[in-house]
C-alpha cells in the first residue's frame, strides 16, 4: 500500500500545480492573454512532472506516472480554458 501512496502523491502534486496555475492565470493575466499563460502553465507542469518522477528514483511505472500526471494537468487546464472562453463570451 505504501508503494501506491508515494506514486499517487507524485502525480497529485502536478495536478495541484495545474490548479494553482489556473487560478493565478485567472487572477493575474490580462484579458485575452489567458490562453498564452495556460500554454506556459502546461509547459511548466510538464517540466515539473519530469523532475518529480525522476526524483523518485524508481523506474517501475515511470511512463504511467508521467502520462497520468500530464493528462491530469491537461484536463485541469483544458477545463480552465473552457471557463475562460465562457467568461470571454459575456
VEXVOZA-337482 format. One record per atom (N, C-alpha, C, O, CB): x, y, z. Coordinates in pm, whole numbers, padded with zeros to 5 digits, always signed. Glycine has a CB too. Layout:
XYZ;...
//
This chain:
+00083-00120+00000;+00000+00000+00000;+00086+00126+00000;+00051+00224-00064;-00094+00000+00121;+00199+00124+00071;+00287+00239+00074;+00344+00271-00063;+00370+00388-00094;+00399+00215+00172;+00364+00168-00146;+00416+00188-00281;+00321+00270-00365;+00363+00360-00438;+00443+00053-00347;+00194+00240-00356;+00092+00312-00432;+00078+00454-00379;+00055+00547-00456;-00043+00238-00426;+00092+00471-00249;+00074+00601-00186;+00174+00704-00240;+00134+00815-00276;+00089+00588-00035;+00302+00671-00247;+00401+00767-00297;+00382+00793-00446;+00410+00903-00494;+00544+00716-00272;+00335+00691-00520;+00310+00711-00662;+00200+00815-00683;+00215+00905-00765;+00272+00579-00729;+00092+00802-00608;-00019+00897-00623;+00021+01036-00576;-00020+01136-00635;-00140+00850-00546;+00101+01043-00470;+00147+01174-00425;+00229+01243-00532;+00216+01364-00551;+00229+01160-00298;+00315+01168-00602;+00399+01228-00706;+00316+01272-00826;+00361+01357-00904;+00506+01129-00750;+00199+01216-00843;+00109+01254-00953;+00022+01372-00912;+00008+01468-00987;+00021+01134-00995;-00036+01364-00794;-00129+01467-00748;-00061+01602-00731;-00124+01706-00749;-00194+01425-00617;+00067+01603-00696;+00138+01730-00680;+00136+01809-00811;+00128+01932-00808;+00283+01706-00634;+00143+01743-00923;+00138+01810-01053;-00003+01861-01081;-00020+01970-01135;+00184+01715-01167;-00103+01783-01044;-00241+01828-01063;-00268+01954-00980;-00333+02047-01027;-00341+01716-01025;-00218+01955-00858;-00236+02073-00772;-00162+02193-00829;-00210+02306-00819;-00186+02043-00629;-00045+02170-00888;+00027+02277-00955;-00057+02333-01071;-00062+02454-01090;+00164+02228-01006;-00121+02246-01146;-00206+02290-01258;-00323+02374-01207;-00358+02474-01269;-00258+02168-01337;-00382+02334-01096;-00492+02412-01038;-00441+02549-00994;-00506+02651-01018;-00556+02337-00918;-00325+02551-00929;-00266+02679-00885;-00236+02769-01004;-00262+02889-01000;-00138+02654-00803;-00181+02712-01110;-00152+02790-01230;-00279+02844-01293;-00282+02958-01341;-00076+02705-01332;-00385+02764-01293;-00512+02807-01350;-00569+02926-01271;-00616+03023-01330;-00614+02691-01351;-00564+02916-01140;-00615+03025-01056;-00531+03151-01075;-00585+03260-01091;-00616+02982-00907;-00399+03134-01073;-00311+03250-01091;-00329+03314-01229;-00324+03436-01242;-00165+03209-01072;-00351+03232-01330;-00377+03284-01464;-00505+03365-01465;-00509+03474-01523;-00385+03170-01567;-00608+03315-01403;-00735+03387-01399;-00725+03518-01323;-00792+03616-01358;-00840+03302-01337;-00643+03520-01220;-00634+03639-01137;-00542+03745-01199;-00574+03863-01199;-00584+03602-00997;-00426+03702-01252;-00324+03798-01290;-00306+03823-01439;-00241+03920-01476;-00197+03753-01236;-00362+03740-01525;-00337+03760-01668;-00427+03871-01724;-00538+03893-01677;-00361+03629-01747;-00375+03940-01824;-00453+04044-01890;-00563+03978-01972;-00549+03866-02021;-00361+04133-01980;-00672+04049-01986;-00785+03999-02065;-00739+03964-02206;-00677+04046-02273;-00900+04104-02069;-00769+03844-02251;-00730+03800-02383;-00594+03730-02387;-00556+03676-02491;-00728+03916-02476;-00522+03732-02277;-00390+03667-02271;-00393+03534-02196;-00289+03472-02175;-00290+03760-02205;-00510+03492-02157;-00521+03371-02076;-00466+03248-02147;-00400+03165-02085;-00666+03347-02037;-00494+03236-02276;-00452+03117-02349;-00300+03103-02352;-00247+02993-02341;-00506+03121-02492;-00231+03215-02367;-00084+03211-02366;-00032+03162-02230;+00060+03081-02223;-00026+03351-02397;-00093+03211-02124;-00049+03171-01990;-00086+03026-01958;-00014+02957-01886;-00108+03263-01886;-00198+02980-02012;-00235+02839-01993;-00133+02750-02062;-00093+02647-02007;-00379+02811-02049;-00089+02789-02181;+00015+02713-02251;+00145+02708-02173;+00209+02603-02164;+00040+02773-02388;+00184+02821-02116;+00305+02824-02033;+00286+02741-01906;+00380+02678-01858;+00341+02969-01996;+00166+02742-01853;+00137+02661-01734;+00153+02513-01765;+00209+02438-01685;-00005+02690-01682;+00103+02471-01881;+00117+02331-01920;+00264+02295-01940;+00307+02186-01901;+00038+02303-02048;+00341+02385-01999;+00484+02359-02016;+00552+02344-01880;+00635+02256-01860;+00551+02473-02097;+00516+02431-01786;+00573+02422-01652;+00533+02292-01582;+00616+02230-01515;+00528+02540-01568;+00407+02252-01598;+00361+02126-01538;+00436+02007-01597;+00466+01911-01526;+00210+02109-01558;+00465+02013-01726;+00539+01905-01791;+00680+01895-01735;+00729+01785-01707;+00543+01926-01942;+00746+02008-01720;+00883+02008-01667;+00884+01960-01522;+00970+01881-01484;+00944+02149-01676;+00788+02007-01443;+00779+01963-01304;+00749+01814-01296;+00804+01744-01211;+00672+02042-01228;+00662+01765-01385;+00632+01622-01389;+00758+01540-01409;+00784+01445-01335;+00532+01591-01500;+00836+01578-01508;+00959+01503-01536;+01055+01510-01418;+01117+01410-01382;+01027+01555-01662;+01067+01628-01359;+01155+01642-01243;+01111+01559-01123;+01192+01492-01060;+01163+01786-01203;+00982+01565-01093;+00929+01490-00978;+00946+01340-01000;+00988+01269-00909;+00781+01524-00954;+00914+01293-01119;+00921+01149-01145;+01066+01100-01150;+01094+00988-01107;+00851+01116-01276;+01156+01182-01200;+01297+01143-01196;+01351+01145-01054;+01436+01063-01018;+01381+01236-01285;+01301+01239-00973;+01346+01249-00834;+01304+01128-00750;+01367+01099-00649;+01292+01376-00772;+01198+01059-00791;+01157+00941-00714;+01261+00830-00722;+01271+00747-00632;+01022+00890-00764;+01337+00830-00830;+01442+00728-00845;+01389+00589-00876;+01461+00490-00862;+01523+00721-00720;+01266+00580-00916;+01206+00449-00947;+01171+00442-01095;+01105+00530-01149;+01080+00424-00860;+01217+00336-01158;+01187+00321-01300;+01058+00245-01325;+00999+00256-01432;+01301+00252-01370;+01013+00167-01228;+00889+00091-01243;+00771+00186-01252;+00748+00265-01160;+00871-00009-01127;+00698+00180-01360;+00579+00262-01376;+00605+00406-01413;+00515+00489-01406;+00501+00258-01252;+00728+00438-01453;+00766+00576-01485;+00675+00635-01593;+00621+00744-01577;+00913+00582-01531;+00659+00563-01702;+00580+00615-01814;+00435+00634-01771;+00372+00733-01808;+00588+00519-01936;+00381+00541-01695;+00243+00553-01649;+00226+00673-01556;+00127+00745-01568;+00201+00424-01577;+00321+00695-01466;+00312+00809-01374;+00323+00942-01450;+00249+01035-01422;+00422+00800-01268;+00416+00949-01545;+00432+01072-01624;+00306+01098-01705;+00256+01211-01709;+00555+01063-01717;+00254+00994-01769;+00134+01010-01850;+00016+01054-01766;-00058+01145-01805;+00101+00879-01922;-00003+00992-01652;-00115+01026-01565;-00102+01170-01514;-00201+01242-01508;-00123+00928-01446;+00018+01211-01478;+00040+01348-01431;+00006+01449-01539;-00064+01546-01513;+00185+01366-01386;+00057+01427-01659;+00037+01524-01766;-00108+01524-01814;-00164+01630-01842;+00131+01493-01883;-00170+01407-01824;-00311+01403-01865;-00398+01476-01763;-00489+01550-01802;-00359+01256-01881;-00371+01458-01636;-00446+01531-01533;-00428+01681-01546;-00525+01757-01534;-00403+01486-01395;-00304+01724-01570;-00278+01868-01587;-00349+01921-01711;-00404+02031-01709;-00127+01894-01598;-00350+01843-01819;-00419+01885-01942;-00569+01898-01915;-00631+01993-01962;-00394+01784-02056;-00627+01805-01842;-00770+01813-01811;-00802+01936-01727;-00900+02005-01754;-00815+01686-01738;-00721+01963-01626;-00744+02080-01541;-00732+02208-01623;-00819+02295-01617;-00643+02083-01424;-00625+02219-01700;-00603+02341-01778;-00701+02352-01894;-00738+02462-01934;-00460+02345-01830;-00744+02239-01949;-00845+02241-02054;-00979+02291-02002;-01045+02371-02067;-00861+02103-02115;-01017+02244-01885;-01142+02292-01823;-01132+02441-01793;-01229+02515-01810;-01173+02213-01694;-01016+02484-01748;-00994+02626-01721;-01007+02708-01848;-01064+02817-01847;-00856+02648-01658;-00953+02657-01958;-00965+02726-02085;-01111+02741-02125;-01152+02845-02176;-00888+02652-02194;-01190+02636-02103;-01334+02643-02130;-01403+02750-02046;-01489+02823-02095;-01399+02509-02104;-01365+02760-01920;-01422+02863-01833;-01384+03001-01884;-01468+03090-01890;-01374+02844-01687;-01257+03020-01921;-01214+03149-01975;-01289+03183-02104;-01322+03299-02128;-01062+03148-02001;-01316+03083-02186;-01390+03106-02310;-01533+03151-02279;-01585+03243-02343;-01391+02978-02397;-01596+03088-02182;-01732+03127-02144;-01735+03267-02085;-01826+03345-02113;-01791+03028-02042;-01635+03300-02006;-01628+03435-01949;-01607+03538-02060;-01663+03648-02056;-01513+03444-01844;-01527+03501-02158;-01499+03592-02270;-01620+03618-02358;-01628+03721-02424;-01389+03537-02354;-01715+03524-02358;-01836+03543-02438;-01930+03647-02376;-02011+03709-02444;-01910+03409-02455;-01917+03663-02245;-02010+03751-02174;-01973+03896-02176;-02044+03978-02119;-02021+03710-02035;
//
